[in-house]
Amino acid sequence: MADRAPRTIGVLLVDDHEVVRGGYRRLLENTPDILVVAEAADGEQAYLRFLETQPTVVVMDLTMPGIGGLDASRRILARDRTARILVFSVHENEIFLNRALDQGILGYISKRSASQRMVEAVRCVARGELYVGQEMHGFLVRRRNPGDDGRIGELSPREFEVFRMRAEGRSINEIAELLNVSPKTAGHHSTRVKQKLGISNSAELARLAIRLGIISA
């Protein structure tokens, strides 16, 4: 990367759809100051590509096979607290936005507006500044209401990831393999999630996740 202009913004582009990555690569590289230095198709690859390329900005989808974008971002930020991450997601959702910002993610835009906002958002995040898409601004000025949103906020990042996976119907053994933990540890996280949310079974978890827009029906 030494042959790049000094002010070039190196981007790691993370999305599980190759066609989507190709479209955003063309969008970003049709600028004088942005270069896509690497791509990844899932969260595990994203973490490895980050270590390999040290990009200026990580553009991260949230919903991918295996570990999601939030957990991948958590791993990246645990390794490098100065990492600058921009989420682009189909989820125009207060819970996902709050989880992202609480973790230290600097930007969040929806895929609905990404084609218009992506370049501006990448440049802003590259400067270390917060960028939240216009469609999400209402969530920035609103406090969480008591109830489901408040209980979700009590989950740790790992518990939230287990909650999402259990709601999607994944088994404890599948979750353990994806998160690289023992089945006993995954089961402990699942039990803690149910206790914190006041839920007794996986069907109730799924219904709550659907109601909050965390997974699709």
Buried (B, 14 or more C-beta within 10 A) or exposed (E): EEEEEEEBBBBBBBBBEEEBBBBBBEBBEEEEEBBBBBBBBBBBBBBEBBEEBBBBBBBBBBBBEBBBBBBBBBBBBEEEEEBBBBBBBBBBBBBBBBBBBEBBBBBBBBBBBBEEBBBEBBBBBBEEEEBBBEBBEEBEEEEBEEEBBEBBBEBEBBBBBBBBBBBBEBEBEBBBBBBEBEBEBBBBBBEBBBEBBEBEEBEBBBBBBEEBBBBEE
